[in-house]
Every structure is written in structure tokens, then in C-alpha cells.
Amino acid sequence: MSSPFQHQAADRDAAPQFVLPLVVRLERDAPPHRTDALETAARAVLTLLSDERATAEDGEWTRAVRDWQDARIRKVVRRARGAEWRRAEALPGITLTGGSAQVRVFPPVPLDGWPKDLARLQVSGTELEDPEPPPPADPAEPVLWLNPDITMSAGKAMAQAGHGAQLAWWELSDAERKSWREAGFPLAVRTAAPQAWAGLTGSGLPVVRDAGFTEIAPGSCTVVADHPALR
């Protein structure tokens, strides 16, 4: 699959706009840990991108994924609990569990054409915490480094982590993608040390530059995708 960055920005803006919905399960008595939610969202994006329904020539999601990637690759994270979550799970998509987190990813939908059971879910209020700092990332595995100078809600950070994973996926060869997929998409999401951030953004690794639709300024660098195959 070719990278949508082959298209000029003006072309992407002129194309019909789609969004990739992600829903995190957020029960009142058992909220997920923040890092679990971020990592599971990133794996969910990769799982959808590699699913035969999205990659086969006649796959049921292939056209939606292609149209989405030809435009701005927007992602929106909403939250659900109880009956809301059960209704979301009834829609076509993929649910991933990672540690304390459950995230469901859906095929892209038109920007103004969300299914009603997803459109009614809340975007704001997705505030999650880690009970203790996550352990250091394994340098032998992919790491999605978050900008230490930007504060994002958990929902925004989940979308950015998913975007970083997608940029890394585009840069890999078919063999590297296959290997990552067969390993179960191991990855970590960590906040970079302030003194390391400038070096990461100048390393040539994929960098997420946010469009500025929500929370942060346009053009802000939010994530560096550090995959061993790209170093």
C-alpha cells in the first residue's frame, strides 16, 4: 500500500474527508491505565491496517481505508461504558485488549457520517492516569515517543499514538510489516526525556505533526515513531 504522503497537502484537503473512530471502554469502577490505553489504541490502528478486510482488493473495508488515507488521516477517540460499549461492539470493527484497557477500532467513516451509536458517545472527559510510572521501554521493540512539552488528554494522546504507529507502518517493507504483525505488534508508548526530544525529531524517524483541529497548535510535533527497522 503506498503512502498517502505521496499526495500533496492540497490534494488531501480537497478529497472527501473521513475519520477513523476508536472507542475506549471507560467503566466508572475500572478505568484503564493511561499507558495501557495509548498502547492498545496504537495496536488497534495497526491491526485494522493489516486486516484482510482492509487490504484485500475486494475487502469490505478496503475502499473506506483507501479514501481515508487519501485525505487527512483523522482519528477521533470516544469513550463508552455499559450499554454504550455493548452497542459499539455490535458495529463492525475490531476490539483489542491490552493490560487494563479495551479499545475498539472501526473502519473509517465520512467526517459527517458517524453511525448514531458512535456519534452519541462523548469525546471530552477521557482523562486517565497511570497508578505508577511505566517501566523503561525495551530498546529492541518499537517505541512511540510523546513530546514532553505538550499536555494532551488521554483521548488526544491515544489518537496521536495511533497516528505514530501508522506512520511507522507506512515506512516498513512488506517483510517488516509481516514480522511485526506476526509478533502481535509489540510496542511501547512513553514520554521522551526533555533532553532527548530534539534529537528524536531530527533523527529522520517518522514524526507526527498535528493538524491542530483540537487541543494543540497546528504543526505541533507530538510523536516520534522509533521502530528498530527504521533506525
C-alpha positions, -999 to +999 in steps of 0.1 A: +000+000+000+015+033-010+018+061+015-008+089+013+021+113+018+027+109-019-003+132-023+001+169-020-014+185+011-038+205-011-050+173-027-056+157+007-076+187+018-097+187-014-105+150-011-137+138+008-127+137+044-130+106+066-122+098+102-111+066+119-132+061+150-117+045+181-137+038+213-121+032+247-141+013+273-143+035+304-163+019+332-167+041+363-153+015+387-125+002+365-109+029+342-079+017+322-044+029+329-033+057+306-003+039+291-024+007+285-050+028+267-024+045+245-006+014+236-038-005+229-050+023+206-018+022+186-021-016+182-057-013+172-048+011+144-021-014+132-045-043+135-071-026+113-044-015+087-032-051+084-067-068+084-076-086+052-109-067+052-089-035+047-061-048+025-077-073+001-087-058-033-123-067-027-122-063+011-153-049+027-132-021+044-107-015+016-124+014-001-131+032+031-095+028+043-081+039+009-104+070+008-094+079+044-057+076+037-061+097+005-074+126+027-063+138+061-058+107+083-080+119+111-087+098+142-112+105+169-113+087+203-146+085+221-155+068+254-182+043+263-194+023+292-221-003+300-248-004+273-229+022+252-200-002+250-222-031+241-238-011+213-204-001+200-193-037+200-222-047+178-209-025+150-183-038+125-149-033+140-121-049+160-117-049+198-082-052+213-074-057+250-041-046+264-035-048+301-063-029+318-075-013+285-101-023+259-102-003+226-124-009+196-114+004+162-139+008+134-135+012+096-133+049+086-165+068+082-173+101+065-165+131+087-202+140+090-215+104+087-208+087+120-231+057+129-255+070+155-243+046+182-208+062+179-219+098+172-237+100+206-206+089+226-186+116+244-152+128+232-143+150+262-136+137+297-112+109+287-088+116+315-068+086+326-038+081+349-012+055+355-011+042+390+027+042+388+052+052+362+055+027+334+088+008+332+115+018+307+108+008+271+126-022+256+150-006+230+147-037+209+110-030+203+092-001+186+086+029+209+062+058+202+078+088+220+055+115+231+066+152+232+074+160+268+065+197+263+029+191+252+000+182+275-028+162+259-059+145+272-058+107+271-081+106+242-060+130+222-028+111+231-044+078+220-052+093+186-016+106+183-001+073+193-022+056+167-010+081+141+026+075+150+021+037+147+006+043+113+035+064+100+059+037+111+038+011+093+039+031+061+077+032+062+083-005+066+088-031+039+063-059+034+086-083+052+090-060+081+052-054+083+046-092+083+072-098+110+057-070+133+021-083+127+031-120+134+047-109+167+015-092+178+026-056+172+048-052+202+053-016+211+056+009+239+043+044+243+065+066+265+071+103+271+105+113+259+131+128+282+132+166+276+169+165+267+163+137+241+133+152+223+153+174+199+175+145+188+144+123+182+127+149+160+159+154+140+167+117+137+149+111+104+123+088+122+086+094+113+072+124+132+036+132+138+028+169+131-007+176+144-032+194+121-044+215+151-081+206+150-082+200+187-063+208+219-029+218+204-015+243+179-013+233+142+021+218+132+030+207+167+052+177+168+035+152+191+050+117+185+082+102+171+078+066+158+110+048+168+109+014+151+141-007+151+138-013+113+139+025+107+169+034+128 
